[in-house]
Amino acid sequence: MFSELEIRGVKDPYADANARGWDITNASTLTQDPYLEADVVIVGTGSGGGTTANVLSEAGLKVVMLEEGILKTSDQFNMVEREGLTDLYQEGAMRHTKDGSILVAQGRNVGGGTTVNWCSTFRTPPQTLAYWASEFGVQGLAETELAPHFEAMESQLNVMKWMATNPNNEVLKRGAQNLGIHWDHIPRNVFGCINIGYCGVGCPMDAKKSMLVSTIPEALSKGSSLVYRVRVEGLDVVGDKVAGVTGRALAADGRALTGRTIKVRARHTVLSGGAINTPGILLRSGVPDPHDRIGKRTFLHPVVVSLGQFKERIDPYYGAPQSIYSDAYTWRDGVNGRMGFKLEALPLLPGTFASLVGGHGQQLFEDMQNLSHTNALMSLLRDGFHEDSPGGSVELGEGGAPVLDYPMNDYFFDGAKRAYVSMMGLQLAAGAQRVRPVHNNGQWVSSANAIKGLVEALDMAPNKLGVSSAHPMGGCAMGEEDRLAVTDSRGRFRHLEQLSIHDGSLFPTGLGTNPQMSIFGISAKLSHELAAELTQGSQIGG
């Protein structure tokens, strides 16, 4: 009997994990409290954790990877939106900021966000790297210093520009061409992609070169261990050193605790839980924080969206989710001027669309009937580069869970208004019959002249705009300025030894582009440096 994947010529790399000798433990099934030892324990298996595990295991180090989420693989990816969102995302895809005004989509599975993202894979903008160096004292991350690490990751993950543009992305391309503004194809980390369009709920073809199917299998093949369904409660600190971590086993539902405790003793600990979760672990652990920097300056690339309805079919749920982008407005007012924004297309699965379009009754029914003719554009608002864009703060909520407080202000609202105007104008230029902003008071309009008046009349207030984010960053900023940074430029925690951070929480600002390649490249560089020191037997300082 052949599985569906084998019939399609795809083999789930985890299907014969036992035969391969991979050391994988589902903590929900534990009947005793394990005590593990390693050279390095890595908390989190996303962009940073997966990359780090691969580099360190290649250097011959014994690595233990800990993951709070589920191990779900291509054999179980069934393209059912409800199940994918519930199983693979933080808080069942319902994580919000403290006041409920921003939806924050983060992966919670083996592979993290790389398992569920839309494959957009950009290098860190040079403007961003230069700003980090000049304003935050970040060293060693110049464009030329990161280039070989980007090149290596791009080769490993088969990153290349995606030319098979679906109609949803074609709207962005056509509108940009008609307006005479910048556009280009998006690089994607895929191999054998057949344009299904359900990247956000797990690739059933294993075409997406996520950590789930690339670096983590490589690390497991080299003797690393993986324990999933384990929540790391805190760091085990002995004197001025981190000796490892303590975690609690989660039940099969991913929520309840089973009562089992997992302790890992390691020469070095790497936190890769991502922005929000990594600061949360540090806060729960009560580590030294003399300048009150942990969790501060957490950024989101807040996203606002516009909808356009077309006479022709758009079918925004089919095809590569993102293949066209525009940087026409990202840096238009300089690095630290008005808030810039990057334009991309937004794929619309039915559940996602229903939550975006809002409304109820007959109006919602009509909008859903028009889904196949609807295009969505999104603006990634570039936060963190201006004094009026300080980001948010991670704090501990009920039961020690991390919560992000991200206030909105006039600087952000100005950027959101300009983004609405630009996106709706572009959709009309591409031939939309009518357009509307995703906002509680948003209305459909059919002429360019009506757009500015509509946007100016919008009530710009929290929980009025339809704001979301899939790019949490910051909260543990890197740099050489002690009063500004949580880690040094090598990702080493400044106030304890034997502790590093390898994830997007290191970023002193937002990026101005999708973050996965920035995390890949920077984590690879930091991991190679860490591996060199650990294999030489030198003491790793804080």
C-alpha positions as CSV (number, residue, x, y, z in Angstrom):
1,M,0.0,0.0,0.0
2,F,1.4,3.4,-1.0
3,S,0.7,6.6,0.8
4,E,-0.7,9.6,-1.0
5,L,2.6,11.4,-0.8
6,E,4.5,8.4,-2.3
7,I,2.0,8.3,-5.2
8,R,2.8,12.0,-5.8
9,G,6.5,11.3,-5.7
10,V,7.0,12.9,-2.3
11,K,8.4,11.2,0.8
12,D,7.9,12.6,4.2
13,P,11.4,12.6,5.7
14,Y,9.9,11.8,9.2
15,A,8.1,8.7,7.9
16,D,11.1,6.5,8.6
17,A,12.6,8.5,11.4
18,N,13.1,5.4,13.5
19,A,14.9,3.6,10.8
20,R,17.2,6.6,10.4
21,G,18.0,6.5,14.1
22,W,16.6,10.0,14.7
23,D,16.2,10.8,18.4
24,I,12.7,12.4,18.6
25,T,10.6,12.5,21.8
26,N,7.0,13.6,22.1
27,A,6.9,15.0,25.6
28,S,3.2,14.5,26.0
29,T,3.8,10.7,26.2
30,L,6.5,10.8,28.9
31,T,5.9,8.7,31.9
32,Q,9.0,9.9,33.9
33,D,11.0,13.1,34.2
34,P,14.0,13.0,31.8
35,Y,17.4,14.6,32.6
36,L,19.3,15.3,29.4
37,E,22.9,16.5,28.8
38,A,24.2,18.3,25.8
39,D,26.8,20.7,24.5
40,V,24.1,23.1,23.5
41,V,20.4,23.2,24.2
42,I,18.3,25.2,21.7
43,V,14.8,26.5,22.7
44,G,12.7,26.8,19.5
45,T,13.0,25.2,16.1
46,G,12.1,28.1,13.7
47,S,14.4,30.2,11.5
48,G,17.0,30.8,14.2
49,G,16.8,27.5,16.1
50,G,16.7,25.3,13.0
51,T,19.7,27.1,11.5
52,T,21.6,27.0,14.7
53,A,21.0,23.3,15.3
54,N,22.3,22.5,11.8
55,V,25.5,24.5,12.1
56,L,26.4,23.3,15.6
57,S,25.6,19.6,14.8
58,E,27.8,19.9,11.7
59,A,30.6,21.0,14.0
60,G,30.3,17.8,16.0
61,L,28.5,19.2,19.0
62,K,25.7,17.4,20.8
63,V,22.6,19.4,20.4
64,V,19.2,19.1,22.1
65,M,16.3,21.0,20.4
66,L,13.2,21.8,22.5
67,E,9.9,22.8,20.9
68,E,6.6,23.8,22.5
69,G,4.6,23.1,19.4
70,I,3.5,20.0,17.6
71,L,5.6,17.8,15.1
72,K,3.2,17.8,12.2
73,T,4.6,16.8,8.7
74,S,3.6,16.5,5.1
75,D,1.7,13.3,5.7
76,Q,-0.7,15.2,8.0
77,F,-0.9,18.5,6.0
78,N,-4.4,18.3,4.5
79,M,-4.9,21.9,3.4
80,V,-7.8,22.3,5.8
81,E,-7.5,25.9,7.0
82,R,-9.2,25.5,10.3
83,E,-7.0,22.6,11.4
84,G,-3.8,24.2,10.1
85,L,-4.4,27.4,11.9
86,T,-5.3,25.6,15.2
87,D,-2.4,23.2,15.1
88,L,0.5,25.2,13.8
89,Y,0.2,28.7,15.2
90,Q,0.6,30.3,18.6
91,E,-2.7,30.3,20.5
92,G,-4.5,28.7,17.6
93,A,-3.7,31.7,15.4
94,M,-5.5,34.0,17.8
95,R,-2.5,35.6,19.5
96,H,-3.2,39.4,19.9
97,T,-1.6,42.4,21.4
98,K,-2.6,43.4,24.9
99,D,-5.6,45.5,23.9
100,G,-6.7,43.1,21.2
101,S,-6.1,45.6,18.4
102,I,-3.4,43.6,16.4
103,L,-3.5,40.0,15.4
104,V,0.0,38.4,15.7
105,A,0.5,35.3,13.6
106,Q,3.4,33.2,14.8
107,G,4.3,29.6,14.1
108,R,4.1,27.1,17.0
109,N,5.4,23.8,15.6
110,V,8.6,22.0,14.7
111,G,9.9,24.4,12.1
112,G,8.2,27.4,13.6
113,G,7.2,30.2,11.2
114,T,9.1,28.6,8.4
115,T,6.6,25.8,8.3
116,V,3.7,28.2,7.7
117,N,5.0,31.3,6.1
118,W,4.5,32.3,2.5
119,C,8.2,31.7,1.4
120,S,9.2,35.3,0.8
121,T,12.9,35.3,1.3
122,F,14.7,38.7,1.2
123,R,18.1,39.7,2.5
124,T,18.3,42.4,5.2
125,P,18.1,45.8,3.5
126,P,21.4,47.6,3.5
127,Q,19.7,50.7,4.9
128,T,18.6,48.7,7.9
129,L,22.1,47.3,8.6
130,A,23.7,50.7,8.3
131,Y,21.1,52.1,10.7
132,W,21.8,49.4,13.3
133,A,25.5,50.1,13.1
134,S,25.2,53.9,13.4
135,E,22.4,54.1,16.0
136,F,22.8,50.9,18.1
137,G,26.5,50.1,17.7
138,V,25.9,46.7,16.1
139,Q,29.2,45.4,14.8
140,G,30.1,42.6,12.4
141,L,26.8,42.7,10.4
142,A,27.7,44.8,7.5
143,E,26.3,43.8,4.1
144,T,29.6,42.4,3.0
145,E,30.1,40.4,6.3
146,L,26.7,38.8,6.0
147,A,26.8,38.1,2.3
148,P,28.6,34.7,2.5
149,H,26.1,33.5,5.1
150,F,23.1,34.6,3.0
151,E,24.6,32.9,-0.1
152,A,25.1,29.7,1.8
153,M,21.5,29.7,3.1
154,E,20.1,30.6,-0.3
155,S,21.9,27.7,-1.8
156,Q,20.9,25.3,0.9
157,L,17.2,26.4,0.7
158,N,17.0,26.8,-3.1
159,V,16.1,30.5,-2.9
160,M,15.3,32.1,-6.3
161,K,12.9,34.5,-7.8
162,W,9.5,33.1,-8.4
163,M,8.2,33.8,-11.9
164,A,4.9,31.9,-11.9
165,T,2.7,34.9,-10.9
166,N,-0.9,34.1,-9.9
167,P,-3.7,36.6,-10.7
168,N,-3.7,38.0,-7.1
169,N,0.0,39.0,-7.4
170,E,-0.5,40.0,-11.0
171,V,-2.8,42.8,-9.8
172,L,0.2,44.3,-7.9
173,K,2.5,43.9,-10.9
174,R,0.0,45.4,-13.3
175,G,-1.0,48.3,-11.1
176,A,2.7,49.2,-10.4
177,Q,3.4,49.1,-14.1
178,N,0.5,51.3,-15.0
179,L,1.5,53.8,-12.3
180,G,5.2,53.7,-13.2
181,I,6.5,52.6,-9.8
182,H,8.9,49.9,-8.7
183,W,8.0,46.2,-8.7
184,D,9.9,43.0,-8.8
185,H,9.6,39.2,-8.4
186,I,10.0,37.8,-4.8
187,P,12.7,35.2,-4.1
188,R,11.2,32.1,-2.5
189,N,12.7,29.1,-0.7
190,V,11.1,26.3,-2.6
191,F,11.9,23.3,-4.7
192,G,9.3,21.4,-6.7
193,C,6.5,23.8,-5.8
194,I,3.3,23.1,-7.8
195,N,1.5,26.4,-6.9
196,I,-1.1,24.8,-4.6
197,G,-1.4,28.1,-2.6
198,Y,-1.9,26.6,0.9
199,C,1.6,27.4,2.2
200,G,0.1,29.0,5.4
201,V,-1.2,25.7,6.7
202,G,1.7,23.5,5.8
203,C,3.1,22.3,2.5
204,P,1.7,18.8,1.6
205,M,4.4,18.4,-1.1
206,D,7.4,19.3,1.1
207,A,8.3,21.8,-1.6
208,K,8.8,24.6,0.9
209,K,12.3,24.4,2.2
210,S,11.3,25.1,5.8
211,M,13.4,24.1,8.8
212,L,11.0,21.2,9.2
213,V,12.4,19.5,6.1
214,S,15.9,21.0,5.7
215,T,18.1,22.0,8.7
216,I,16.2,20.0,11.4
217,P,16.5,16.7,9.5
218,E,20.2,17.5,8.9
219,A,20.8,18.1,12.6
220,L,18.9,14.9,13.5
221,S,21.0,12.9,11.1
222,K,24.1,14.2,12.8
223,G,23.0,13.0,16.3
224,S,21.0,15.9,17.6
225,S,17.9,15.3,19.7
226,L,14.4,16.8,19.4
227,V,11.9,17.0,22.2
228,Y,8.6,18.6,21.2
229,R,5.4,19.5,23.2
230,V,7.7,20.9,26.0
231,R,7.2,24.4,27.3
232,V,10.5,26.0,28.7
233,E,9.5,27.7,31.9
234,G,12.9,29.3,32.6
235,L,16.7,29.2,32.6
236,D,18.6,27.3,35.2
237,V,21.1,29.9,36.5
238,V,24.1,29.0,38.7
239,G,26.0,32.1,39.8
240,D,26.7,34.1,36.8
241,K,26.2,31.3,34.3
242,V,23.3,29.6,32.6
243,A,23.6,25.8,33.2
244,G,20.6,24.8,31.1
245,V,16.8,25.0,31.1
246,T,13.8,23.5,32.8
247,G,10.6,22.6,30.8
248,R,7.2,21.2,31.4
249,A,5.6,18.6,29.2
250,L,2.4,19.5,27.5
251,A,-0.5,17.2,26.8
252,A,-1.4,16.2,23.3
253,D,-3.7,19.2,23.0
254,G,-0.7,21.5,23.4
255,R,-2.3,23.4,26.3
256,A,-2.6,21.4,29.5
257,L,0.5,20.3,31.5
258,T,1.0,16.6,32.1
259,G,3.0,17.0,35.3
260,R,6.3,15.8,33.8
261,T,9.4,17.9,34.0
262,I,12.3,18.0,31.5
263,K,15.7,19.3,32.5
264,V,18.5,19.8,30.1
265,R,22.0,20.5,31.3
266,A,24.2,22.1,28.7
267,R,27.5,24.0,28.2
268,H,25.6,26.6,26.3
269,T,22.0,27.6,26.0
270,V,20.5,29.3,22.9
271,L,17.1,30.9,23.0
272,S,15.3,30.9,19.6
273,G,11.7,31.2,20.6
274,G,11.2,34.3,18.6
275,A,10.2,37.8,19.5
276,I,7.6,37.7,22.3
277,N,8.5,34.2,23.5
278,T,12.2,34.7,24.0
279,P,11.7,37.9,26.1
280,G,9.0,35.9,28.0
281,I,11.5,33.2,29.0
282,L,14.0,35.8,30.1
283,L,11.4,37.7,32.2
284,R,10.1,34.5,33.8
285,S,13.7,33.5,34.7
286,G,14.3,36.8,36.5
287,V,17.7,37.3,34.8
288,P,19.7,40.5,35.4
289,D,18.4,43.4,33.4
290,P,20.0,46.6,34.8
291,H,18.7,48.9,32.1
292,D,15.2,47.4,31.8
293,R,15.7,46.4,28.1
294,I,14.2,42.9,28.0
295,G,11.0,43.0,26.0
296,K,11.4,46.6,25.1
297,R,11.4,47.9,21.5
298,T,9.4,44.9,20.1
299,F,8.4,45.5,16.5
300,L,5.7,44.0,14.3
301,H,5.7,45.4,10.7
302,P,2.1,46.3,11.4
303,V,0.1,45.3,8.3
304,V,-2.9,47.1,6.9
305,V,-4.9,45.7,3.9
306,S,-7.0,46.9,1.1
307,L,-9.5,44.9,-1.0
308,G,-10.2,45.2,-4.7
309,Q,-13.0,43.5,-6.7
310,F,-12.4,42.7,-10.3
311,K,-14.6,41.6,-13.2
312,E,-12.2,38.8,-14.0
313,R,-11.5,35.9,-11.6
314,I,-8.6,36.4,-9.2
315,D,-9.0,33.2,-7.1
316,P,-6.7,34.6,-4.4
317,Y,-6.5,31.2,-2.7
318,Y,-4.6,29.5,-5.5
319,G,-1.0,29.8,-6.6
320,A,2.2,30.9,-4.7
321,P,0.9,33.3,-2.1
322,Q,3.5,36.0,-2.7
323,S,5.5,36.4,-5.9
324,I,5.5,40.2,-6.6
325,Y,6.4,43.1,-4.3
326,S,7.0,46.8,-4.5
327,D,9.5,48.9,-2.5
328,A,8.2,52.2,-4.1
329,Y,7.2,53.5,-0.7
330,T,9.6,51.6,1.7
331,W,12.3,54.2,1.8
332,R,10.7,57.1,0.0
333,D,11.1,59.5,2.9
334,G,14.5,58.3,3.9
335,V,15.4,55.8,6.7
336,N,14.1,57.9,9.6
337,G,11.4,60.0,7.9
338,R,7.7,59.2,7.7
339,M,6.9,55.5,8.2
340,G,7.6,53.7,5.0
341,F,5.7,50.5,3.8
342,K,6.4,47.6,1.5
343,L,3.6,46.4,-0.8
344,E,2.9,42.7,-1.2
345,A,-0.2,40.6,-2.1
346,L,-2.2,38.9,0.6
347,P,-3.5,35.3,-0.2
348,L,-7.2,34.9,0.8
349,L,-8.3,31.5,2.1
350,P,-12.0,31.6,2.9
351,G,-11.6,31.8,6.7
352,T,-9.0,34.5,6.4
353,F,-11.2,36.5,4.0
354,A,-14.2,36.3,6.3
355,S,-12.2,37.7,9.2
356,L,-10.8,40.5,7.0
357,V,-14.0,41.7,5.2
358,G,-16.0,41.7,8.4
359,G,-19.7,42.6,8.5
360,H,-22.6,40.2,8.9
361,G,-25.8,39.1,7.3
362,Q,-26.5,39.9,3.6
363,Q,-23.4,42.1,3.2
364,L,-21.0,39.4,4.4
365,F,-22.8,36.9,2.2
366,E,-22.3,39.0,-0.9
367,D,-18.7,39.7,-0.1
368,M,-18.0,36.0,0.4
369,Q,-19.8,35.3,-2.9
370,N,-17.3,37.7,-4.6
371,L,-14.2,36.0,-3.0
372,S,-13.1,34.5,-6.3
373,H,-13.1,38.0,-7.9
374,T,-11.3,39.7,-4.9
375,N,-7.7,40.8,-4.7
376,A,-6.0,41.8,-1.4
377,L,-2.9,44.0,-1.0
378,M,-1.0,44.5,2.2
379,S,1.5,47.1,3.4
380,L,4.2,46.1,5.8
381,L,4.7,49.3,7.8
382,R,8.4,49.8,8.7
383,D,8.5,50.4,12.4
384,G,11.5,51.3,14.7
385,F,13.3,53.9,12.7
386,H,11.9,57.1,14.2
387,E,11.6,58.4,17.7
388,D,7.8,58.2,17.4
389,S,8.1,54.5,16.5
390,P,9.4,52.9,19.7
391,G,7.5,49.6,19.2
392,G,5.9,47.7,22.0
393,S,6.8,46.0,25.3
394,V,6.6,42.3,26.2
395,E,5.3,41.7,29.7
396,L,4.1,38.6,31.6
397,G,0.4,38.0,31.8
398,E,-1.7,35.3,33.4
399,G,0.3,32.2,34.3
400,G,3.5,33.8,33.1
401,A,2.5,33.9,29.5
402,P,4.2,36.6,27.5
403,V,1.9,39.5,26.3
404,L,2.9,42.3,23.9
405,D,1.6,45.8,24.6
406,Y,1.9,47.7,21.3
407,P,0.4,51.2,21.4
408,M,-0.6,52.9,18.2
409,N,0.0,56.6,17.7
410,D,-0.3,59.4,15.1
411,Y,3.0,58.5,13.4
412,F,1.7,55.0,12.7
413,F,-1.8,56.3,11.7
414,D,-0.2,58.6,9.2
415,G,1.7,55.7,7.7
416,A,-1.5,53.6,7.6
417,K,-3.5,56.3,5.8
418,R,-0.8,56.7,3.1
419,A,-0.7,52.9,2.7
420,Y,-4.4,52.7,2.3
421,V,-4.4,55.4,-0.4
422,S,-1.4,53.9,-2.2
423,M,-2.9,50.3,-2.3
424,M,-6.4,51.3,-3.3
425,G,-5.0,53.6,-6.0
426,L,-2.8,50.8,-7.3
427,Q,-5.8,48.3,-7.4
428,L,-7.9,50.8,-9.4
429,A,-4.9,51.3,-11.8
430,A,-4.9,47.5,-12.2
431,G,-8.5,47.5,-13.3
432,A,-10.5,47.0,-10.1
433,Q,-14.2,47.9,-10.3
434,R,-14.2,49.0,-6.7
435,V,-11.9,49.1,-3.7
436,R,-12.1,49.4,0.1
437,P,-9.8,49.6,3.1
438,V,-10.0,46.9,5.7
439,H,-11.3,49.1,8.5
440,N,-14.4,49.0,10.6
441,N,-15.7,52.1,8.7
442,G,-14.3,51.1,5.3
443,Q,-16.6,51.5,2.4
444,W,-16.4,50.4,-1.3
445,V,-15.5,53.2,-3.7
446,S,-15.0,53.1,-7.4
447,S,-13.0,56.2,-8.3
448,A,-9.5,57.5,-7.5
449,N,-11.0,60.9,-6.5
450,A,-13.1,59.2,-3.7
451,I,-10.1,57.4,-2.1
452,K,-8.5,60.3,-0.2
453,G,-11.8,61.6,1.1
454,L,-12.7,58.1,2.3
455,V,-9.4,57.5,4.1
456,E,-9.3,60.9,5.7
457,A,-12.7,60.3,7.2
458,L,-11.7,57.0,8.8
459,D,-11.6,56.8,12.5
460,M,-7.9,56.0,13.1
461,A,-8.0,54.3,16.4
462,P,-7.0,50.9,17.9
463,N,-9.6,48.2,17.2
464,K,-10.9,50.3,14.3
465,L,-8.2,49.4,11.8
466,G,-7.8,45.8,10.7
467,V,-4.2,45.5,11.7
468,S,-2.2,42.3,11.8
469,S,1.4,41.1,11.9
470,A,3.3,38.0,11.0
471,H,6.7,39.6,11.7
472,P,7.4,40.1,15.4
473,M,10.9,41.3,15.9
474,G,13.0,42.9,18.6
475,G,12.7,42.8,22.4
476,C,16.2,41.5,23.0
477,A,18.1,44.0,20.9
478,M,21.7,43.3,20.0
479,G,24.5,45.9,20.0
480,E,27.5,47.3,21.8
481,E,25.7,50.0,23.7
482,D,25.0,48.4,27.2
483,R,22.2,50.8,28.0
484,L,20.4,49.9,24.7
485,A,21.1,46.2,24.2
486,V,20.2,42.9,25.7
487,T,23.0,41.0,23.9
488,D,26.2,42.0,22.2
489,S,26.7,41.9,18.5
490,R,27.4,38.1,18.7
491,G,24.1,37.4,20.2
492,R,25.6,36.7,23.7
493,F,23.5,37.8,26.7
494,R,25.3,40.8,28.3
495,H,24.7,39.9,32.0
496,L,25.1,36.1,32.2
497,E,27.6,33.6,30.7
498,Q,26.8,30.6,28.5
499,L,23.6,32.2,27.0
500,S,22.9,33.3,23.5
501,I,19.9,34.5,21.5
502,H,19.5,33.5,17.8
503,D,16.2,34.7,16.5
504,G,14.4,37.9,15.3
505,S,14.2,39.3,18.8
506,L,17.8,40.4,18.3
507,F,16.8,43.1,15.8
508,P,17.1,46.7,17.1
509,T,14.3,47.8,14.7
510,G,11.9,46.3,12.3
511,L,13.5,45.4,9.0
512,G,11.5,46.9,6.2
513,T,11.2,43.4,4.6
514,N,10.1,39.9,5.4
515,P,12.4,38.6,8.1
516,Q,13.1,34.9,7.5
517,M,16.3,35.3,5.5
518,S,17.6,37.9,7.9
519,I,17.2,35.4,10.7
520,F,18.7,32.6,8.7
521,G,21.8,34.6,7.7
522,I,22.4,36.3,11.0
523,S,21.8,33.1,13.0
524,A,24.2,31.2,10.7
525,K,26.9,33.7,11.2
526,L,26.5,33.7,15.0
527,S,26.3,29.9,15.1
528,H,29.5,29.5,13.2
529,E,31.3,31.8,15.7
530,L,29.7,29.9,18.6
531,A,30.7,26.5,17.2
532,A,34.3,27.7,16.7
533,E,34.6,28.7,20.3
534,L,32.8,25.6,21.8
535,T,34.8,23.1,19.7
536,Q,38.0,24.8,20.8
537,G,37.0,24.4,24.4
538,S,37.2,28.1,25.2
539,Q,35.0,29.6,27.8
540,I,32.0,31.4,26.3
541,G,31.5,34.8,28.0
542,G,28.3,36.8,28.5
